[in-house]
């Protein structure tokens, strides 16, 4: 096996002793690719344009092809007040991108023979309510368990700054009723990964983050990845979100994200995760295959979530991915398996769409990456969303359709006037077809559409809740 750097034509070879050479190999790769000319880096231009358009304080990105970082960069600041620069070592809260690590930790214990994937969770967490004890571990991993979401339930003030221990957090979680019978359907829930983190602790005999450190972070050389706490959060990249006064500081309480979104990491650490997904450095090849294989529901249907990863097709390419969003940050990791290419993006702005950006970055190394329409199982929903987009073009947006931050954005007019101008550059709307649909939370959904306006092609992401209110809208050139 070898990794080739296009930066200076040199080849860095891996001789099989990964434990001894992983750090020097990765350092050489980074040094080589950092020498690339900025003028020949279309990825950097894409990121800078994205930051400028969306008023993002700071970002980091990496594009990896066949194990080599072919482009990466850090831009902007961690904090708008102090102007501290984002660097390769800056630690971003990665939110739900923490879930793949917890899933891999559980599967490492399966490989060790410490537990079985179909074991009931109550065998290891005997204090759970009786109705929860039979839930199989695999159903927690792929969000088909019926466990409620403590973050999105509106039952708790998870944004509060008061400390809360993991045991107390679980008590609050189990005070909520199960949502449905296990295996009946898929419903993304942060609560699943709270229980899985506690499972790791009970079986391994150490804090879950310490187990992940020894079993995943250290073997991959991820020296800046750690569990965030109320004490160490100030040293991480600071968060921001849109507000009435513009882009404002934002924060969160890591205690409420135990297991489901409490890790922090740097851009180069997350680039190293790519190595762990297709080489047996942390998990066996057979386990890695299982990681990205959706398990059937009770009626035989498959969902688009496997063991800690979204699975499916993005712009026509087979891909696994996971996003993360907190009150101030976003993260996105996507691996295009057909092309052995990966894109990682980190932002300290909550109100942006990194999925579109990642796909645009992937297009710099996968020239034929396009948006392919899917079979439209919900044509009435598509027509409704088309009507909403057309209302933007005509300037007749129904405010009652908008929810939360999006309504405030609309009333501020600045963003919407720019969006309207961008879309009108393409003239008449002739094509509006879905390219993906996914559930992103207990009561949160996202549809992506391919638009043709005149001779221009656009990608639109629309987010909405169970009441049909639209709470997210992003538009990018395809």
Buried (B, 14 or more C-beta within 10 A) or exposed (E): EEBBBBBEEEEBEBEEEBEEBBEEBBEBBBBBBEEBEEEEBBBBEBBBEBBEEBBBBBBBBBBBBBBBBBBBBBBBBBBBEEEBEBBBEBBBBBBBBBBBBBBBBBBBBBEEEEBEBEBBBBBBBEEBEEEBBEBBBBBBBBBBBBBBBBBBBEBBEBEEEEEBEBEEBBEBBBEBEBBEEBBBBBBBBBBBBBBBBBBBBBBBEEBBBBBBBEBBBBBBBBBBBBBBBBEEBEEBBBBBBBBEEEBEBBBBBBBBBBBBBBBBBBBBBBBBBBBBBBBEBBBEEEBBEBBBEBBEBEEEEEBBBBBBBBBBBBBBBBBBBBBBBBBBBBBBBBBBBEBEBBBBBBBBBBBBBBBBBBBBBBBBBBEEBBBBEBEEEEEEBBEBBBEBBEEBBEEEBEEEBBBEBBBEBBEBEEBBEEBBEBBEEBEEBEEBBBBBBBBBBBBBBBBBBBBBBEEBBBBBBBBBBEEEBBBBBBBBEB
